[in-house]
Amino acid sequence: MNAPRRAAGPRASRRRITGFRIALSSLAFALTASVGALGAVSLRVARTVVRPAGRRPDTRILRLDAAAQTITLARTPDTALPGRYGLFTVGSAEYLRLGAIVGSDEASVTRKLLTHVAADGDLAPEAAFSGWYFDQPGQLHLPFHEVDIETGVGACPAWEFPASEDTDVWVVQVHGRGTTRAETLRAVPVFHGLGITSLVVSYRNDGDAPRSPSGTYGLGATEWRDLDAAIGYARRHGARRIVLMGWSMGGALALQAALESPHGDVIAGLVLDSPVVDWRTVLAFQGRMMRLPEPVIALAQSTIRSNWGAAVLGADEPIPLDRLDVVARARDLRHPVLILHSDDDGFVPSDASHALAAARPDLVTMETFTTARHTKLWNYDETRWSDAIADWLRKRGLTREE
């Protein structure tokens, strides 16, 4: 017969209690550390979104053949695209224009150089592939002059390309995040050929225009005021019908101007290339691309739109993501919109563009591309891109063909 089990004494009970407390303390420490790490990553993501950053290398120069005037780049989804592009060389002021692909394999792409490179040219291996193609206004061989547009942060420089004949139809071109107004030069010949004056503008914190007090992006919530000042400039100089063309984040600026501007009566429509229609869609997509946990993405968004987040990030003010969601505000739209977007954008997903087109089929025309990647639709298929814009403008009586 088994002996009866002796009741645990006070000492054993104290040991169990102590062990339980240690376990709880360890768990609390682990949870605190996890929450702290989550917060740190979320803050880093939020800071990356609102802080202007320079152009980052995204490919490598593997070989330069000065005799054949070709350049071989590491293969990426962008460098393998057909069409004409540009290449920013790191550590060099040289901007190279690139033509057709003349050879490729699994690791590399060789393209024709459209900018002459001397045999003794010395280029660093890191480079940034670009859809700009033109990087200076003079490369268009069209008359232009430089103007300053007065805004709440100071004088923002712009390029004005007058139409060949007097016209009251202008287009105001606004570039995307992390770029400058040169990004939009590709579109100027299209509008010029249709008899439309182009105003290519800058906005706060873009590297051309003055800084705001904090030097941070508002993702369109503040920058649209600089675009509105450009609309006012165009109006004072004879514009009576103004088309807003926005690229990437410039699309967010154009949409905010269309919704908020006191000059709304002269806005004749919007043309948007790879636009940000809803920032939360973009941030969620980018977070998934970086394989971030959903709580990190959610906390980063909360940081961006909160008062405490603005203080921590050093931003001018919280960013109202709800107000920047134009799908949710679709009923407030009153101007016709043409959206050109690639379903293989790779940076700003086309989901919100499709959603806006579905929400307002009476106003929004969607021209969907594939393969073309972010803001490289002109480069990928210049004819289709140009024709889509020209046809849309003609239907609204905004053209005067040359």
VEXDREN-2710 file (C-alpha; in Angstrom, 1 decimal):
% VEXDREN-2710
k/r/px/py/pz
1/MET/0.0/0.0/0.0
2/ASN/1.4/3.4/-1.0
3/ALA/2.2/5.8/1.7
4/PRO/0.0/8.9/1.8
5/ARG/1.5/11.9/0.0
6/ARG/2.8/14.5/2.5
7/ALA/1.3/18.0/2.1
8/ALA/3.7/20.5/0.7
9/GLY/5.3/22.7/3.3
10/PRO/5.6/26.5/3.3
11/ARG/9.1/26.3/1.8
12/ALA/7.9/24.4/-1.3
13/SER/5.0/26.7/-1.8
14/ARG/7.3/29.7/-1.7
15/ARG/9.5/28.1/-4.3
16/ARG/6.5/27.5/-6.6
17/ILE/5.4/31.1/-6.2
18/THR/8.9/32.4/-6.8
19/GLY/9.2/30.3/-9.9
20/PHE/5.8/31.5/-11.2
21/ARG/6.8/35.1/-10.6
22/ILE/10.1/34.6/-12.5
23/ALA/8.2/33.0/-15.4
24/LEU/5.7/36.0/-15.4
25/SER/8.6/38.4/-15.3
26/SER/10.4/36.7/-18.2
27/LEU/7.2/36.7/-20.2
28/ALA/6.6/40.4/-19.5
29/PHE/10.2/41.2/-20.5
30/ALA/9.8/39.2/-23.7
31/LEU/6.5/40.9/-24.5
32/THR/7.9/44.4/-23.7
33/ALA/10.9/43.6/-25.9
34/SER/8.6/42.4/-28.7
35/VAL/6.4/45.5/-28.5
36/GLY/9.5/47.7/-28.4
37/ALA/11.0/46.1/-31.5
38/LEU/7.6/46.4/-33.2
39/GLY/7.4/50.1/-32.4
40/ALA/11.0/50.7/-33.5
41/VAL/10.5/49.0/-36.9
42/SER/7.2/50.8/-37.4
43/LEU/8.8/54.2/-36.6
44/ARG/11.6/53.5/-39.0
45/VAL/9.0/52.7/-41.7
46/ALA/7.0/55.8/-41.0
47/ARG/10.2/57.9/-41.0
48/THR/11.2/56.5/-44.4
49/VAL/7.8/57.4/-45.8
50/VAL/7.9/61.1/-44.8
51/ARG/11.6/61.9/-45.2
52/PRO/12.7/62.9/-48.6
53/ALA/15.5/60.7/-49.8
54/GLY/18.0/60.8/-52.6
55/ARG/18.0/58.5/-55.6
56/ARG/19.1/55.0/-54.6
57/PRO/21.1/52.6/-56.8
58/ASP/18.9/49.8/-58.1
59/THR/21.2/48.1/-60.6
60/ARG/24.9/47.7/-61.5
61/ILE/26.9/48.5/-64.6
62/LEU/28.6/45.3/-65.5
63/ARG/30.3/46.4/-68.7
64/LEU/30.7/49.5/-70.9
65/ASP/31.7/49.1/-74.5
66/ALA/32.7/52.5/-75.8
67/ALA/33.5/51.2/-79.3
68/ALA/30.0/49.7/-79.8
69/GLN/28.4/52.3/-77.6
70/THR/26.5/49.7/-75.5
71/ILE/26.2/49.2/-71.8
72/THR/25.5/46.0/-69.9
73/LEU/23.5/46.2/-66.7
74/ALA/22.5/43.7/-64.0
75/ARG/19.1/42.2/-64.9
76/THR/16.1/43.5/-63.0
77/PRO/12.4/43.7/-63.9
78/ASP/13.1/47.3/-64.9
79/THR/16.3/47.0/-66.8
80/ALA/14.8/44.2/-68.9
81/LEU/11.9/46.4/-70.1
82/PRO/11.8/47.3/-73.8
83/GLY/11.8/51.0/-74.8
84/ARG/13.9/54.1/-74.1
85/TYR/15.1/54.9/-70.6
86/GLY/17.7/56.8/-68.6
87/LEU/20.5/55.8/-66.2
88/PHE/21.8/57.9/-63.3
89/THR/25.4/57.0/-62.6
90/VAL/26.5/57.1/-59.0
91/GLY/29.3/59.4/-58.2
92/SER/29.2/61.0/-61.6
93/ALA/27.2/64.0/-63.0
94/GLU/26.6/62.0/-66.1
95/TYR/23.1/61.0/-67.1
96/LEU/22.9/58.4/-69.8
97/ARG/20.1/57.8/-72.2
98/LEU/19.5/54.2/-73.1
99/GLY/17.9/52.7/-76.2
100/ALA/16.9/49.2/-77.3
101/ILE/18.0/45.9/-75.8
102/VAL/20.7/44.3/-78.0
103/GLY/21.4/41.3/-75.9
104/SER/20.5/39.6/-72.6
105/ASP/20.8/36.5/-70.5
106/GLU/19.5/35.4/-67.1
107/ALA/21.8/37.8/-65.2
108/SER/22.3/40.8/-67.5
109/VAL/20.8/43.1/-70.1
110/THR/22.8/44.9/-72.8
111/ARG/21.4/48.1/-74.2
112/LYS/22.3/50.6/-76.9
113/LEU/23.7/53.9/-75.5
114/LEU/22.0/57.0/-76.9
115/THR/24.3/59.3/-75.0
116/HIS/27.9/59.1/-76.4
117/VAL/30.4/57.8/-73.8
118/ALA/34.1/58.4/-74.4
119/ALA/36.5/55.4/-74.4
120/ASP/38.2/56.7/-71.3
121/GLY/34.9/57.2/-69.5
122/ASP/35.0/56.0/-65.9
123/LEU/31.7/55.1/-64.3
124/ALA/31.1/53.6/-60.9
125/PRO/29.4/50.2/-60.9
126/GLU/26.3/51.4/-59.0
127/ALA/23.5/53.1/-61.0
128/ALA/19.9/54.0/-60.9
129/PHE/17.6/53.0/-63.8
130/SER/15.1/55.7/-64.7
131/GLY/12.0/56.3/-66.8
132/TRP/12.9/60.0/-67.2
133/TYR/14.7/59.7/-70.5
134/PHE/14.9/63.6/-70.7
135/ASP/16.6/65.2/-67.8
136/GLN/16.9/68.8/-69.1
137/PRO/14.2/70.9/-70.7
138/GLY/16.5/71.9/-73.6
139/GLN/16.6/68.3/-74.8
140/LEU/13.0/68.7/-76.0
141/HIS/14.1/71.4/-78.6
142/LEU/11.0/73.4/-77.7
143/PRO/10.8/77.1/-76.7
144/PHE/10.6/77.4/-72.9
145/HIS/11.4/79.8/-70.1
146/GLU/11.9/79.5/-66.4
147/VAL/9.4/81.0/-64.0
148/ASP/9.0/81.2/-60.3
149/ILE/5.7/80.5/-58.7
150/GLU/5.1/82.1/-55.3
151/THR/3.8/79.6/-52.7
152/GLY/3.4/79.4/-48.9
153/VAL/7.0/78.2/-48.6
154/GLY/8.6/80.6/-51.1
155/ALA/9.3/80.7/-54.8
156/CYS/9.0/77.3/-56.5
157/PRO/10.8/77.1/-59.9
158/ALA/8.9/75.9/-62.9
159/TRP/9.4/75.5/-66.7
160/GLU/6.8/77.0/-69.0
161/PHE/6.5/75.6/-72.5
162/PRO/4.2/77.9/-74.5
163/ALA/2.0/76.5/-77.2
164/SER/2.9/77.5/-80.8
165/GLU/-0.3/79.6/-80.9
166/ASP/-2.2/81.5/-78.2
167/THR/-4.4/79.2/-76.2
168/ASP/-6.4/79.2/-73.0
169/VAL/-5.7/75.5/-72.4
170/TRP/-2.8/74.7/-70.2
171/VAL/-1.5/71.5/-68.6
172/VAL/0.2/71.7/-65.2
173/GLN/2.6/68.8/-64.8
174/VAL/3.5/67.6/-61.3
175/HIS/6.1/64.9/-60.5
176/GLY/6.2/62.1/-58.0
177/ARG/7.9/61.3/-54.7
178/GLY/11.7/61.3/-54.6
179/THR/12.0/62.8/-58.0
180/THR/12.0/66.3/-59.6
181/ARG/10.1/68.1/-62.3
182/ALA/12.4/66.6/-65.0
183/GLU/10.4/63.4/-64.6
184/THR/7.4/64.9/-66.4
185/LEU/9.3/66.3/-69.5
186/ARG/8.3/63.2/-71.5
187/ALA/4.8/64.4/-71.7
188/VAL/5.5/68.0/-72.9
189/PRO/5.8/67.1/-76.6
190/VAL/2.5/65.3/-76.6
191/PHE/0.7/68.3/-75.2
192/HIS/2.7/70.8/-77.3
193/GLY/1.6/68.8/-80.4
194/LEU/-2.0/69.3/-79.4
195/GLY/-1.6/73.0/-79.0
196/ILE/-1.5/73.1/-75.2
197/THR/0.8/75.1/-73.0
198/SER/2.7/73.1/-70.4
199/LEU/3.7/74.3/-67.0
200/VAL/6.2/71.9/-65.3
201/VAL/6.3/72.6/-61.6
202/SER/8.2/71.8/-58.4
203/TYR/6.8/71.6/-54.9
204/ARG/8.1/71.9/-51.3
205/ASN/10.9/69.5/-50.2
206/ASP/11.5/68.1/-53.7
207/GLY/15.1/69.3/-54.0
208/ASP/14.2/72.2/-56.5
209/ALA/11.7/74.1/-54.4
210/PRO/12.1/75.5/-50.9
211/ARG/11.9/73.3/-47.8
212/SER/8.9/73.4/-45.5
213/PRO/9.8/74.1/-41.8
214/SER/10.2/70.4/-41.1
215/GLY/11.5/69.3/-44.5
216/THR/9.1/66.3/-44.5
217/TYR/6.6/65.1/-47.1
218/GLY/2.9/65.5/-46.5
219/LEU/2.2/62.8/-49.2
220/GLY/0.0/65.3/-51.0
221/ALA/-1.9/66.7/-48.0
222/THR/0.3/69.9/-47.9
223/GLU/2.1/69.8/-51.3
224/TRP/-1.2/70.3/-53.2
225/ARG/-1.2/73.9/-52.1
226/ASP/2.0/74.5/-54.2
227/LEU/0.2/72.9/-57.1
228/ASP/-2.8/75.2/-56.4
229/ALA/-0.4/78.2/-56.6
230/ALA/0.7/77.0/-60.0
231/ILE/-2.9/76.8/-61.1
232/GLY/-3.3/80.4/-60.0
233/TYR/-0.2/81.4/-62.0
234/ALA/-1.6/79.7/-65.1
235/ARG/-4.9/81.4/-64.6
236/ARG/-3.3/84.9/-64.3
237/HIS/-1.4/84.2/-67.5
238/GLY/-4.4/83.4/-69.7
239/ALA/-5.4/79.9/-68.8
240/ARG/-9.1/79.3/-68.7
241/ARG/-9.1/75.5/-69.0
242/ILE/-6.4/73.6/-67.0
243/VAL/-5.5/70.0/-67.1
244/LEU/-3.7/68.6/-64.1
245/MET/-1.2/65.8/-64.9
246/GLY/0.2/63.9/-61.9
247/TRP/2.8/61.2/-61.8
248/SER/2.8/58.8/-58.9
249/MET/2.6/60.9/-55.7
250/GLY/2.0/63.8/-58.1
251/GLY/-1.3/62.0/-58.8
252/ALA/-2.2/62.4/-55.1
253/LEU/-1.4/66.1/-55.4
254/ALA/-3.6/66.5/-58.5
255/LEU/-6.5/64.7/-56.9
256/GLN/-6.3/66.8/-53.7
257/ALA/-6.2/69.9/-55.8
258/ALA/-9.2/68.8/-57.8
259/LEU/-11.1/68.2/-54.5
260/GLU/-9.9/71.2/-52.5
261/SER/-8.8/74.0/-54.8
262/PRO/-10.6/77.3/-55.0
263/HIS/-9.7/77.2/-58.7
264/GLY/-11.8/74.2/-59.3
265/ASP/-13.9/76.0/-61.9
266/VAL/-11.0/76.2/-64.4
267/ILE/-9.8/72.6/-63.9
268/ALA/-10.9/70.8/-67.1
269/GLY/-9.7/67.3/-66.1
270/LEU/-6.9/65.2/-64.7
271/VAL/-4.5/62.9/-66.4
272/LEU/-2.8/60.5/-63.9
273/ASP/0.2/58.3/-64.6
274/SER/0.7/55.5/-62.1
275/PRO/-1.0/57.6/-59.4
276/VAL/-1.3/57.2/-55.7
277/VAL/-5.1/57.2/-55.2
278/ASP/-5.0/55.8/-51.6
279/TRP/-1.8/55.8/-49.6
280/ARG/-2.9/53.0/-47.3
281/THR/-3.1/50.7/-50.2
282/VAL/0.5/51.7/-51.2
283/LEU/1.9/51.4/-47.7
284/ALA/0.3/48.0/-47.2
285/PHE/1.7/46.8/-50.5
286/GLN/5.2/48.1/-49.7
287/GLY/5.0/46.5/-46.3
288/ARG/4.2/43.1/-47.8
289/MET/7.0/43.5/-50.3
290/MET/9.4/44.0/-47.4
291/ARG/7.8/41.0/-45.6
292/LEU/6.8/43.1/-42.6
293/PRO/4.2/41.8/-40.2
294/GLU/0.7/43.3/-40.5
295/PRO/1.0/44.9/-37.0
296/VAL/4.1/46.8/-38.1
297/ILE/2.3/48.2/-41.2
298/ALA/-0.7/49.2/-39.1
299/LEU/1.4/50.9/-36.4
300/ALA/3.4/52.8/-39.1
301/GLN/0.1/54.1/-40.6
302/SER/-1.1/55.1/-37.1
303/THR/2.2/56.9/-36.5
304/ILE/1.9/58.9/-39.8
305/ARG/-1.6/60.1/-39.1
306/SER/-1.4/60.9/-35.4
307/ASN/-0.4/64.0/-33.5
308/TRP/2.2/62.1/-31.4
309/GLY/3.6/60.5/-34.6
310/ALA/4.0/64.0/-36.2
311/ALA/6.0/65.1/-33.2
312/VAL/8.2/62.0/-33.1
313/LEU/8.8/62.2/-36.9
314/GLY/9.4/66.0/-36.9
315/ALA/6.6/66.5/-39.4
316/ASP/4.8/69.7/-40.0
317/GLU/1.5/68.1/-39.1
318/PRO/-0.2/64.6/-39.0
319/ILE/-0.9/63.2/-42.5
320/PRO/-4.7/62.7/-42.9
321/LEU/-4.7/59.3/-44.7
322/ASP/-8.5/59.3/-44.7
323/ARG/-8.6/62.6/-46.6
324/LEU/-6.0/61.2/-49.1
325/ASP/-8.2/58.1/-49.8
326/VAL/-9.9/59.3/-53.0
327/VAL/-11.7/56.0/-53.4
328/ALA/-13.6/56.7/-50.2
329/ARG/-14.2/60.3/-51.4
330/ALA/-15.1/59.3/-54.9
331/ARG/-18.6/60.9/-54.7
332/ASP/-16.8/64.3/-54.2
333/LEU/-15.1/64.1/-57.6
334/ARG/-16.5/66.5/-60.2
335/HIS/-13.8/66.5/-63.0
336/PRO/-13.1/63.9/-65.6
337/VAL/-10.1/61.7/-65.0
338/LEU/-7.9/59.6/-67.2
339/ILE/-5.8/57.0/-65.3
340/LEU/-2.9/55.2/-67.0
341/HIS/-1.6/52.5/-64.8
342/SER/0.3/49.2/-65.2
343/ASP/-1.1/46.2/-63.3
344/ASP/2.6/45.2/-63.0
345/ASP/3.5/48.5/-61.5
346/GLY/5.7/47.0/-58.8
347/PHE/5.6/50.1/-56.5
348/VAL/2.2/51.7/-56.5
349/PRO/-0.3/48.9/-57.0
350/SER/-3.1/49.6/-59.5
351/ASP/-5.9/48.3/-57.1
352/ALA/-7.0/51.8/-55.9
353/SER/-7.0/53.1/-59.5
354/HIS/-9.3/50.3/-60.6
355/ALA/-11.5/50.9/-57.5
356/LEU/-11.8/54.6/-58.3
357/ALA/-12.7/53.8/-61.9
358/ALA/-15.4/51.3/-60.7
359/ALA/-16.7/53.8/-58.2
360/ARG/-17.0/56.7/-60.7
361/PRO/-17.4/55.2/-64.2
362/ASP/-19.2/58.4/-65.2
363/LEU/-16.0/60.4/-64.7
364/VAL/-13.0/58.0/-64.7
365/THR/-11.5/56.4/-67.7
366/MET/-9.0/53.7/-67.0
367/GLU/-6.2/52.8/-69.4
368/THR/-4.6/49.6/-68.1
369/PHE/-1.1/48.4/-69.1
370/THR/0.8/45.3/-68.2
371/THR/4.5/44.8/-67.8
372/ALA/5.2/48.5/-68.0
373/ARG/6.2/49.0/-64.3
374/HIS/6.0/52.2/-62.3
375/THR/5.8/55.5/-64.3
376/LYS/7.5/53.8/-67.2
377/LEU/4.4/53.5/-69.4
378/TRP/5.6/56.2/-71.9
379/ASN/8.9/54.3/-72.2
380/TYR/7.4/50.9/-72.6
381/ASP/4.7/51.9/-75.2
382/GLU/5.1/55.6/-76.2
383/THR/2.5/55.3/-79.0
384/ARG/-0.3/53.8/-77.0
385/TRP/0.4/56.1/-74.1
386/SER/0.4/59.2/-76.2
387/ASP/-2.6/58.2/-78.2
388/ALA/-4.6/57.5/-75.1
389/ILE/-4.0/61.0/-73.7
390/ALA/-4.6/62.7/-77.1
391/ASP/-7.9/60.8/-77.7
392/TRP/-9.1/61.7/-74.2
393/LEU/-8.3/65.4/-74.6
394/ARG/-9.9/65.5/-78.1
395/LYS/-13.1/64.1/-76.8
396/ARG/-13.3/67.0/-74.3
397/GLY/-12.5/69.6/-76.9
398/LEU/-9.2/70.6/-75.3
399/THR/-6.9/70.3/-78.3
400/ARG/-5.8/72.5/-81.2
401/GLU/-3.8/70.2/-83.5
402/GLU/-0.6/71.6/-85.0
END
